[in-house]
Amino acid sequence: MQFKSYWHDSAPVFEQAKKGPVEGHYDVAVIGGGFTGLSAARHLAKSGVKVVVLEAGQVGTGASGRNGGHLNNGIAHSFLSAKNELGVERAKALYRAFDDSVDTIERIVAEEGIDCDFRRAGKLKLASKPAHFKSIAGNFEAVNREVDPDTALLMAGDLSTEIGSTSFHGAMLSKKSAMMHMGRFVTGLAGAAVGHGAVVFENAAVTDRKVAYGKHNLTTARGSLTADTVFVATGAYTSGPFSYFRRRIVSVGSFIIATRPLADAEVAAAMPGNRTCVTSLNIGNYFRLSPDNRLIFGGRARFSATSDQRSDDKSGAILKAGLREIFPQLANVEIDYCWGGLVDMTKDRFPRAGFADGVWFAMGYSGHGAQMSTHMGIVIADAMMGKADRNPVSGLEWPAIAGHFGKPWFLPMVGFYYKTLDRFQ
């Protein structure tokens, strides 16, 4: 078993990063070379803006290359709870932004000719308990009536053609959802940004930021540059002189395993519907097939803010047990990959984007960033260029989390709380 991301290991290497020192002056400096930052850079460069991307590692090193590979439409919460918390109009706008985000990725893939196995697969929200199906059915009724008719409610008996497991009691099907190869997409997106004129520096973590005479001076280990405008797109991997965002983001580990490629008979027995799947538990699982028919199976596993080989190995053992429980027919299938990544959670699990602390930003996708991030990069790029405001969370209050200064010491208590909910609800 390899302790590395399958997406990284099976994608081409990005070879167009700029060599030499970090220097010069730019209209916009984008901090972070993931989906959000690269999408913004591509969009800005296409519009004639002189833009640079400063990435602490390699493009896609963070969450963009460490996720489960889902491009799911809909909101992380139930639509009903989103209406209660955000109001009807903002809840609908956010739901539709997730729809738009999948459309945005599909369009970019076609425009740039990115070979990343993009496919509209549909998503199943699977009821892990009978009571959960009642909740899913209530949410489906509201979604289907008010905002998304491209949905369906599946009874337990309908699932035999979708998933080879008896663990579930029905599901909601969201037909617009998609999947793709995340590593190939991020490499292709970076190449497209450079092709349109953006400059990308790798291994260039920003360690200091000063503002003088209306310009931002950004310092890295490879040199420094100036920019008129800064866009922070670092999410759970935010470091350096951006404490405003670290106090509002909780970095939570999400862990994933990938099996060896499954034989056709194994695929037919386990995932005949070949969709993205998410279970209804608070500490649940998400899974899908890769382009080469591996089962990619992930989940929180442990409430940890650390992702390294030791942490990933512990979480991988928990995920293997979960996979065996849902798919006993795959109990003896070898695991080829095990990896983890950090998810940028907000307290209410709604994303945030806009302008604060002297910079533009988009983050806090709370486990649903693979799709929304690419779209929000464009939305904020347009805002920076003075175009119409299409930000679905514009003006949404975002207070700092009391007692949180970057290291989420409270995660074990949060994990215990959600495990208790899962046990008794």
ZIRA-V283476 format. One record per residue. N is the residue number from 1. RES is the residue in three letters. PHI is phi in whole degrees, -180 to 180 (999 if undefined). PSI is psi in whole degrees, -180 to 180 (999 if undefined). BURIAL is 1 if it has 24 or more other ideal C-beta (glycine too) atoms within 12 Angstrom, else 0. Layout:
n = (N;N)
res = (RES;RES)
phi = (PHI;PHI)
psi = (PSI;PSI)
burial = (BURIAL;BURIAL)
This chain:
n = (1;2;3;4;5;6;7;8;9;10;11;12;13;14;15;16;17;18;19;20;21;22;23;24;25;26;27;28;29;30;31;32;33;34;35;36;37;38;39;40;41;42;43;44;45;46;47;48;49;50;51;52;53;54;55;56;57;58;59;60;61;62;63;64;65;66;67;68;69;70;71;72;73;74;75;76;77;78;79;80;81;82;83;84;85;86;87;88;89;90;91;92;93;94;95;96;97;98;99;100;101;102;103;104;105;106;107;108;109;110;111;112;113;114;115;116;117;118;119;120;121;122;123;124;125;126;127;128;129;130;131;132;133;134;135;136;137;138;139;140;141;142;143;144;145;146;147;148;149;150;151;152;153;154;155;156;157;158;159;160;161;162;163;164;165;166;167;168;169;170;171;172;173;174;175;176;177;178;179;180;181;182;183;184;185;186;187;188;189;190;191;192;193;194;195;196;197;198;199;200;201;202;203;204;205;206;207;208;209;210;211;212;213;214;215;216;217;218;219;220;221;222;223;224;225;226;227;228;229;230;231;232;233;234;235;236;237;238;239;240;241;242;243;244;245;246;247;248;249;250;251;252;253;254;255;256;257;258;259;260;261;262;263;264;265;266;267;268;269;270;271;272;273;274;275;276;277;278;279;280;281;282;283;284;285;286;287;288;289;290;291;292;293;294;295;296;297;298;299;300;301;302;303;304;305;306;307;308;309;310;311;312;313;314;315;316;317;318;319;320;321;322;323;324;325;326;327;328;329;330;331;332;333;334;335;336;337;338;339;340;341;342;343;344;345;346;347;348;349;350;351;352;353;354;355;356;357;358;359;360;361;362;363;364;365;366;367;368;369;370;371;372;373;374;375;376;377;378;379;380;381;382;383;384;385;386;387;388;389;390;391;392;393;394;395;396;397;398;399;400;401;402;403;404;405;406;407;408;409;410;411;412;413;414;415;416;417;418;419;420;421;422;423;424;425)
res = (MET;GLN;PHE;LYS;SER;TYR;TRP;HIS;ASP;SER;ALA;PRO;VAL;PHE;GLU;GLN;ALA;LYS;LYS;GLY;PRO;VAL;GLU;GLY;HIS;TYR;ASP;VAL;ALA;VAL;ILE;GLY;GLY;GLY;PHE;THR;GLY;LEU;SER;ALA;ALA;ARG;HIS;LEU;ALA;LYS;SER;GLY;VAL;LYS;VAL;VAL;VAL;LEU;GLU;ALA;GLY;GLN;VAL;GLY;THR;GLY;ALA;SER;GLY;ARG;ASN;GLY;GLY;HIS;LEU;ASN;ASN;GLY;ILE;ALA;HIS;SER;PHE;LEU;SER;ALA;LYS;ASN;GLU;LEU;GLY;VAL;GLU;ARG;ALA;LYS;ALA;LEU;TYR;ARG;ALA;PHE;ASP;ASP;SER;VAL;ASP;THR;ILE;GLU;ARG;ILE;VAL;ALA;GLU;GLU;GLY;ILE;ASP;CYS;ASP;PHE;ARG;ARG;ALA;GLY;LYS;LEU;LYS;LEU;ALA;SER;LYS;PRO;ALA;HIS;PHE;LYS;SER;ILE;ALA;GLY;ASN;PHE;GLU;ALA;VAL;ASN;ARG;GLU;VAL;ASP;PRO;ASP;THR;ALA;LEU;LEU;MET;ALA;GLY;ASP;LEU;SER;THR;GLU;ILE;GLY;SER;THR;SER;PHE;HIS;GLY;ALA;MET;LEU;SER;LYS;LYS;SER;ALA;MET;MET;HIS;MET;GLY;ARG;PHE;VAL;THR;GLY;LEU;ALA;GLY;ALA;ALA;VAL;GLY;HIS;GLY;ALA;VAL;VAL;PHE;GLU;ASN;ALA;ALA;VAL;THR;ASP;ARG;LYS;VAL;ALA;TYR;GLY;LYS;HIS;ASN;LEU;THR;THR;ALA;ARG;GLY;SER;LEU;THR;ALA;ASP;THR;VAL;PHE;VAL;ALA;THR;GLY;ALA;TYR;THR;SER;GLY;PRO;PHE;SER;TYR;PHE;ARG;ARG;ARG;ILE;VAL;SER;VAL;GLY;SER;PHE;ILE;ILE;ALA;THR;ARG;PRO;LEU;ALA;ASP;ALA;GLU;VAL;ALA;ALA;ALA;MET;PRO;GLY;ASN;ARG;THR;CYS;VAL;THR;SER;LEU;ASN;ILE;GLY;ASN;TYR;PHE;ARG;LEU;SER;PRO;ASP;ASN;ARG;LEU;ILE;PHE;GLY;GLY;ARG;ALA;ARG;PHE;SER;ALA;THR;SER;ASP;GLN;ARG;SER;ASP;ASP;LYS;SER;GLY;ALA;ILE;LEU;LYS;ALA;GLY;LEU;ARG;GLU;ILE;PHE;PRO;GLN;LEU;ALA;ASN;VAL;GLU;ILE;ASP;TYR;CYS;TRP;GLY;GLY;LEU;VAL;ASP;MET;THR;LYS;ASP;ARG;PHE;PRO;ARG;ALA;GLY;PHE;ALA;ASP;GLY;VAL;TRP;PHE;ALA;MET;GLY;TYR;SER;GLY;HIS;GLY;ALA;GLN;MET;SER;THR;HIS;MET;GLY;ILE;VAL;ILE;ALA;ASP;ALA;MET;MET;GLY;LYS;ALA;ASP;ARG;ASN;PRO;VAL;SER;GLY;LEU;GLU;TRP;PRO;ALA;ILE;ALA;GLY;HIS;PHE;GLY;LYS;PRO;TRP;PHE;LEU;PRO;MET;VAL;GLY;PHE;TYR;TYR;LYS;THR;LEU;ASP;ARG;PHE;GLN)
phi = (999;-98;-92;-154;-71;-58;-64;-67;-71;-113;-118;-67;-81;-74;-117;-108;-65;-74;-88;84;-73;-77;-163;102;-123;-133;-66;-135;-109;-100;-99;116;-106;-104;-59;-61;-66;-69;-64;-63;-62;-60;-66;-65;-62;-62;-92;89;-82;-81;-130;-127;-112;-109;-112;-67;-118;-111;-56;77;-64;-85;-60;-65;-114;-132;-105;-88;86;-97;-123;-93;-84;89;-105;-58;-77;-71;-62;-63;-71;-63;-62;-66;-86;-108;92;-62;-68;-69;-61;-66;-63;-68;-58;-69;-65;-65;-60;-61;-64;-68;-61;-60;-64;-59;-67;-63;-57;-71;-64;-97;62;-83;-86;-138;56;-63;-153;-74;-103;83;-117;-106;-94;-93;-81;-79;-137;-56;-65;-68;-65;-60;-66;-62;-65;-65;-66;-58;-58;-69;-62;-63;-81;-103;-143;-151;-71;-84;-137;-148;-106;-108;-78;-55;-69;-83;-83;-63;-89;-105;-149;-88;-149;-101;-82;-123;-119;127;-164;-105;-104;-105;-77;-81;-65;-140;-149;-162;-86;-66;-65;-69;-68;-67;-66;-66;-67;-64;-63;-66;-60;-64;-61;-92;117;-72;-109;-121;-105;-98;53;-135;-64;-80;-107;-155;-138;-129;-120;-147;54;78;-120;-92;-104;-111;-106;-132;-67;-102;129;-138;-145;-122;-150;-72;-138;-123;-123;-94;-135;-110;53;-69;-102;-67;-145;69;-85;-131;-64;-55;-82;-62;-76;-114;-110;-105;-84;-121;-72;-127;-126;-144;-123;-134;-75;-64;-58;-84;-71;-56;-66;-69;-62;-62;-80;-108;-135;-63;-80;52;-113;-81;-132;-136;-90;-92;-70;-62;-109;-106;-130;-136;-158;-166;-93;-81;-58;-102;67;-83;-87;-98;-129;-134;171;-64;60;-138;-86;-135;-100;-116;-130;-141;-60;-65;-67;-64;-65;-62;-69;-61;-64;-66;-67;-59;-64;-65;-63;-63;-68;-80;-125;-60;-68;-108;-59;-104;-75;-67;-99;-93;-134;-144;-151;-135;-158;-104;-105;-91;-87;-102;-59;-99;66;-100;-68;-133;-160;152;-131;-159;54;84;-136;-85;-157;-154;-172;75;-71;58;91;-126;-90;-57;-93;-68;-62;-61;-67;-68;-58;-72;-59;-74;-59;-63;-62;-63;-89;79;-85;-57;-78;-113;-77;-71;-117;-57;77;-70;-56;-144;-72;-64;-83;-56;79;-109;-125;132;-103;-78;-64;-91;-59;-56;-67;-63;-61;-62;-61;-71;-63;-65;-58;-65;-73;-108;-100)
psi = (131;134;73;158;129;-38;-41;-44;-23;22;154;154;136;121;13;12;146;134;172;-173;153;119;171;-179;140;156;-46;132;123;125;111;121;48;-162;-45;-54;-42;-37;-43;-45;-43;-47;-43;-46;-39;-26;6;10;137;110;143;145;127;110;130;-33;-120;158;135;10;-36;-139;-29;-23;14;25;-174;-4;19;143;74;134;175;177;149;-41;174;151;-35;-45;-34;-39;-41;-37;-35;-17;158;-49;-43;-36;-43;-41;-41;-42;-46;-28;-37;-39;-48;-34;-39;-40;-41;-46;-44;-41;-45;-43;-44;-45;-39;-3;42;123;92;18;39;134;132;104;-28;149;139;122;106;131;113;-18;155;-39;-31;-33;-37;-43;-43;-40;-40;-40;-42;-44;-44;-45;-50;-35;-38;-28;-22;90;-12;53;161;153;124;130;168;-39;-17;-10;-11;-28;-3;-43;135;64;145;17;-7;158;25;178;160;131;121;109;-18;-14;156;-179;161;174;110;-40;-42;-35;-45;-37;-42;-38;-40;-43;-38;-41;-46;-40;-28;0;-3;154;133;121;127;165;45;60;136;122;-16;146;127;149;127;134;37;7;145;128;116;125;136;172;-15;7;-170;160;172;155;148;-36;145;138;116;120;53;-14;-129;-13;20;129;-173;-145;44;49;-26;-42;-34;-29;-11;-11;133;117;117;135;138;136;149;143;156;129;174;163;131;146;161;-41;-36;-39;-47;-33;-26;-45;59;-28;-20;50;174;143;139;134;166;-3;151;-41;74;-158;161;145;160;170;143;170;-28;25;31;147;116;116;118;177;175;-40;-61;144;89;147;14;134;99;-179;-40;-46;-42;-37;-43;-44;-35;-38;-39;-41;-38;-42;-40;-40;-44;-36;-41;-39;75;-24;-14;16;-32;10;135;145;121;-31;146;126;167;168;169;136;134;91;142;164;-39;2;19;142;165;144;148;-139;126;152;31;4;160;156;159;123;-169;33;-16;43;1;36;-18;-35;-48;-31;-46;-43;-44;-28;-41;-42;-46;-34;-43;-41;-40;-31;7;19;177;141;111;18;114;-14;22;128;2;125;142;75;154;151;124;129;4;121;18;-39;115;81;-18;2;-43;-39;-39;-43;-43;-40;-48;-34;-39;-44;-45;-31;-37;-11;999)
burial = (0;0;1;1;1;1;1;1;1;1;1;0;0;1;0;1;1;1;0;0;0;1;0;0;0;1;1;1;1;1;1;1;1;1;1;1;1;1;1;1;1;1;1;1;1;1;0;0;1;1;1;1;1;1;1;1;1;1;1;1;1;1;1;1;1;1;1;1;1;1;1;1;1;1;1;1;1;1;1;1;0;1;1;0;1;1;0;0;0;1;1;1;1;1;1;1;1;1;1;1;1;1;1;1;1;1;0;1;1;0;0;1;0;1;0;1;1;1;1;1;1;1;1;1;1;1;1;1;1;0;0;1;1;0;1;1;1;0;1;1;0;1;1;1;0;0;1;1;0;0;1;1;1;1;0;1;0;0;1;0;0;1;1;1;1;0;1;1;1;1;1;1;1;1;1;1;1;1;1;1;1;1;1;1;1;1;1;1;1;1;1;1;1;1;0;1;1;1;1;1;1;1;0;1;1;1;0;0;1;0;0;0;0;0;0;1;1;1;1;1;0;1;1;1;1;1;1;1;1;1;1;1;1;1;1;1;1;1;1;1;1;1;0;1;1;1;1;1;1;1;1;1;1;1;1;1;1;1;1;0;0;1;0;0;0;1;1;0;0;1;1;0;1;1;1;1;1;1;1;1;1;1;1;1;1;1;1;1;1;1;1;0;1;1;1;1;1;1;1;1;1;1;1;1;1;1;1;0;0;0;1;1;1;1;1;1;0;1;1;1;0;1;1;1;1;1;1;0;1;1;0;0;1;0;1;1;1;1;1;1;1;1;1;1;1;1;1;1;1;1;1;1;1;1;0;1;0;0;1;1;1;1;1;1;1;1;1;1;1;1;1;1;1;1;1;1;1;1;1;1;1;1;1;1;1;0;0;0;0;1;1;1;1;1;0;1;0;1;0;0;1;0;0;1;0;1;0;1;0;0;1;0;0;1;1;0;0;0;0;0;0;0;0;0;0)
